[in-house]
Amino acid sequence: MLDTFDTPTIDAEESRSAMGEIDTLTDVRDRARQEARDHSKTRIGFVYAAIASVAEDSIRSLRKATKAAEAY
């Protein structure tokens, strides 16, 4: 997890980079969710569901950190 209190000031370029990372993680999350649905009756479906969950947590953390950094 990202600690929002240890987040350095983010300039415009870093903010775009963070947004790019969020976009990438969103794509990963969405694809993993789809694969989890497609394989819901198999064990691999649980793996895809876990990947989607971790991606969602990472997206939330990055969004919080970005907002906290922009507030400074």
MODELLER restraints for C-alpha pairs under 7 A, 6 or more apart:
rsr = mdl.restraints
at = mdl.atoms
rsr.add(forms.Gaussian(group=physical.xy_distance, feature=features.Distance(at['CA:1:A'], at['CA:61:A']), mean=6.53, stdev=0.5))
rsr.add(forms.Gaussian(group=physical.xy_distance, feature=features.Distance(at['CA:2:A'], at['CA:61:A']), mean=5.98, stdev=0.5))
rsr.add(forms.Gaussian(group=physical.xy_distance, feature=features.Distance(at['CA:2:A'], at['CA:65:A']), mean=6.99, stdev=0.5))
rsr.add(forms.Gaussian(group=physical.xy_distance, feature=features.Distance(at['CA:4:A'], at['CA:65:A']), mean=4.95, stdev=0.5))
rsr.add(forms.Gaussian(group=physical.xy_distance, feature=features.Distance(at['CA:4:A'], at['CA:68:A']), mean=6.29, stdev=0.5))
rsr.add(forms.Gaussian(group=physical.xy_distance, feature=features.Distance(at['CA:7:A'], at['CA:65:A']), mean=6.66, stdev=0.5))
rsr.add(forms.Gaussian(group=physical.xy_distance, feature=features.Distance(at['CA:7:A'], at['CA:69:A']), mean=6.28, stdev=0.5))
rsr.add(forms.Gaussian(group=physical.xy_distance, feature=features.Distance(at['CA:8:A'], at['CA:69:A']), mean=6.69, stdev=0.5))
rsr.add(forms.Gaussian(group=physical.xy_distance, feature=features.Distance(at['CA:9:A'], at['CA:69:A']), mean=5.44, stdev=0.5))
rsr.add(forms.Gaussian(group=physical.xy_distance, feature=features.Distance(at['CA:9:A'], at['CA:72:A']), mean=6.79, stdev=0.5))
rsr.add(forms.Gaussian(group=physical.xy_distance, feature=features.Distance(at['CA:10:A'], at['CA:69:A']), mean=5.86, stdev=0.5))
rsr.add(forms.Gaussian(group=physical.xy_distance, feature=features.Distance(at['CA:10:A'], at['CA:70:A']), mean=6.64, stdev=0.5))
rsr.add(forms.Gaussian(group=physical.xy_distance, feature=features.Distance(at['CA:22:A'], at['CA:59:A']), mean=5.69, stdev=0.5))
rsr.add(forms.Gaussian(group=physical.xy_distance, feature=features.Distance(at['CA:25:A'], at['CA:55:A']), mean=5.77, stdev=0.5))
rsr.add(forms.Gaussian(group=physical.xy_distance, feature=features.Distance(at['CA:25:A'], at['CA:59:A']), mean=6.54, stdev=0.5))
rsr.add(forms.Gaussian(group=physical.xy_distance, feature=features.Distance(at['CA:28:A'], at['CA:55:A']), mean=6.95, stdev=0.5))
rsr.add(forms.Gaussian(group=physical.xy_distance, feature=features.Distance(at['CA:29:A'], at['CA:52:A']), mean=4.42, stdev=0.5))
rsr.add(forms.Gaussian(group=physical.xy_distance, feature=features.Distance(at['CA:29:A'], at['CA:55:A']), mean=5.43, stdev=0.5))
rsr.add(forms.Gaussian(group=physical.xy_distance, feature=features.Distance(at['CA:29:A'], at['CA:56:A']), mean=6.51, stdev=0.5))
rsr.add(forms.Gaussian(group=physical.xy_distance, feature=features.Distance(at['CA:32:A'], at['CA:48:A']), mean=5.00, stdev=0.5))
rsr.add(forms.Gaussian(group=physical.xy_distance, feature=features.Distance(at['CA:32:A'], at['CA:49:A']), mean=6.47, stdev=0.5))
rsr.add(forms.Gaussian(group=physical.xy_distance, feature=features.Distance(at['CA:32:A'], at['CA:51:A']), mean=6.32, stdev=0.5))
rsr.add(forms.Gaussian(group=physical.xy_distance, feature=features.Distance(at['CA:32:A'], at['CA:52:A']), mean=5.24, stdev=0.5))
rsr.add(forms.Gaussian(group=physical.xy_distance, feature=features.Distance(at['CA:33:A'], at['CA:48:A']), mean=6.63, stdev=0.5))
rsr.add(forms.Gaussian(group=physical.xy_distance, feature=features.Distance(at['CA:33:A'], at['CA:49:A']), mean=6.12, stdev=0.5))
rsr.add(forms.Gaussian(group=physical.xy_distance, feature=features.Distance(at['CA:33:A'], at['CA:52:A']), mean=5.81, stdev=0.5))
rsr.add(forms.Gaussian(group=physical.xy_distance, feature=features.Distance(at['CA:35:A'], at['CA:45:A']), mean=6.84, stdev=0.5))
rsr.add(forms.Gaussian(group=physical.xy_distance, feature=features.Distance(at['CA:35:A'], at['CA:48:A']), mean=6.25, stdev=0.5))
rsr.add(forms.Gaussian(group=physical.xy_distance, feature=features.Distance(at['CA:36:A'], at['CA:45:A']), mean=4.31, stdev=0.5))
rsr.add(forms.Gaussian(group=physical.xy_distance, feature=features.Distance(at['CA:36:A'], at['CA:46:A']), mean=6.70, stdev=0.5))
rsr.add(forms.Gaussian(group=physical.xy_distance, feature=features.Distance(at['CA:36:A'], at['CA:48:A']), mean=4.98, stdev=0.5))
rsr.add(forms.Gaussian(group=physical.xy_distance, feature=features.Distance(at['CA:36:A'], at['CA:49:A']), mean=5.40, stdev=0.5))
rsr.add(forms.Gaussian(group=physical.xy_distance, feature=features.Distance(at['CA:39:A'], at['CA:45:A']), mean=4.67, stdev=0.5))
